[in-house]
Amino acid sequence: MKMLLRHTWLGFRRSHYFERSMGLKLLMLIVGFFIAGYLLLFGLFLPLILANVFPDRPPHESFFSLLWLIYAGDLMLRLFMQKPPKQLVQAYMGLPVKRRMLARFILVRSWFSLYNYYLFLILVPFYLRTLLPISGAAFWYALLGSFLLAGINHSIVMWIKTRPGGQAKNLLFLLPLAAIMVLLGALYPEKLMDASRQLGLAFTSGDTLAFIIPAAIVISLQALTSRGLQRAFYEWQGEESLYIHTGTGRLDRFFGRFPEYGLYWELEWQLLTRNRRASGVLKQIPFTIIGIPLLFYFMGDEDITTYTYLFVLIAGGHGFNYLQYAYSWESRYFDWIATRQIDMHKFIRAKYYFHTGLGFLQLLPLLLILAFVNPTVIWLMAGMFFYVTGPIFAFLLNAGVKNSTRIDPNKRASFNMEGTSGTLFLTILVSMLSVIAVMIVAFFLPFSSPVNVFIVTTITGILFMIFHRSWIRTIALRFTKQKYNLLSKYREK
Amino acid sequence: MEAIRIENLKKQYGDQFTLDIPSLEITPGSLTGIVGNNGAGKTTWLRLMLDLIEATGGDIRIQGKPVAGSEHWKKITGSFLDEGFLIDFLTPEEFFYFTGKVYGMDKKAVDEQLAIFARFLGDEINGTNKYIRNLSTGNKQKVGIVAAMVVRPELLILDEPFNYLDPSSQIIIRKLLKADNEARGTTMLISSHNLNHLTEICSRVILLEKGKVVKDLHPPQDDLAEVDRYFSLQAE
């Protein structure tokens, strides 16, 4: 275990992350502190908010009524974002290291995930203000109970994501469960809230059963995960997992048939569907099409422009995630590209058309569902589609020239030491913050709230689309100028 | 006109010259071997030939035109240096067809060429549903070599093509290289640690040491045993 710990530390310390600029790391730290501060303040003021919304109940009871919703949201977030820790396994398989030990080590490491603790930035100040004045024990019991609930979510996610077999297949286990939860929430919201409140109160009163049941669930899931991990080790080593079913290849051939860009689209599609990380993001599209309308359904008639930054994540579809690593996906065979007759201008243009098209394919069913669920969002979503596939895609494709992240196609994780670079962080930050500029311009237009945002985003987006050849040519030139630098970054040192 | 012309080619990392070739010409249709110990500058030279790294000084010309910053040579060059030349999420078959397409070849033309390499590729690669990334190192090497040759290039550049190959495959590829060179007059530039492989097929052997050409031999006029003696002396 000591050796594994040491190796993990060395792996972290010697990762590319520490080769990046100090300035960007500092900026990441500042933003981290800003988010933490925001959550702490939210926790401090939450008792006042709850007292206003539910004046007939103590704030902590109102909060407990919402526990189920908070942890359901937390679970959804984890399902999409939380990754199992990145652990070198193969090297230890030939050494006298017990598989059980390796699996346990991975499990222990997984508990250090930030996803297990971020809620406490809200919970600690909230419980300090609401429970500590009642009794010190209630404060600590509530924290312990909350940790156990987070532990259940953590254990579910780790179980799903480390089980042998595809992650998407494993996610299907959760769909019936999610459907039951949604149905219960819709049919019996009062009862669900009451049960949730009772659980919170059971925690604060130190009810042993309230702790034993979640603890037992956590332990069982951890035991299952450990077994699954050990089986997965065999699968990762096994020769049979290397054989693939290429299928009929109809879609590959379909893309390949297009004149001029077919060659690139065929490769792009194969890259997308055969790279674990890329296909992982691709598989989220159906969940997005179902999940986003649900979100807007629950949001109701609130001022949706407040959530415009959310649209940046959604509207461009798969492309917003994928293009954050523009050109890194090809990093493993860039020497091949550099030595063949590949026109970079056409190469980037093909990429742009492909991901804009894919975004449009996601947008269509999304708009259709939104028409029934929350029609006011339709125009904003359409406008943001133009905005994301216009200036944001241009920005991502341009920033990619500076991105030196080398992607291992066999790894699933994206937000880990390997995948997180300062450039990438800055890219996402700028993309999200650019919405502020949109809002400022929209503010000066003489229309109502969603309409002015729609106008600004649509016009900006369409302008970028019209002039795409021009800005892509600039990017291609920049790329060619930096060719040697980029190639050396992509090559094994 | 010479196939390759090198003038004052220099590659420097810090204070150290990795490569320093004042002048060198390679004639069309020649099969040139580059030998040298580790760090002699063989791969650096080949990377410069393919414009993958920037020279500190001097230039390389292929068919009279400079390589650096240009593209004209790509149409006539087939190359394989390492795994960076493989699109590893494709199956070998898909990779061959894709490479063929880039060079303007249709499926039939690629198939005709692949038939020549059928024995070399063997059952482990032919028709196996495996992505290149999941092949053994030796089989990846085979795929890379075949993808470079299948497009019938005028200039073929290979770095250590015999590495990782089993003895039978080493013999087959030696024969294939020799046959292609004789039949089509392909200019070949091949690096290797192993002198035995090169002596059998090369019409010229260049010995590199610390980035400099220390011997330039043209068998059978020149005795290649000289190179052997050079390495023995180095070992002592």
Interface residues (C-beta under 8 A of the other chain):
Chain A: L242 Y243 I244 H245 T246 L263 E266 L267 Q270 L271 R274 N275 R332 Y333 F334 D335 W336 A338 T339 R340 Q341 I342 P409 N410 Y484 L487 S488 Y490 R491 E492
Chain B: L50 D51 L52 I53 E54 E71 K74 K75 T77 S79 L81 D82 E83 G84 F85 L86 I87 D88 F89 L90 T91 E94 F98 T99 K101 V102 Y103 T128 N129 K130 Y131 R133 N134
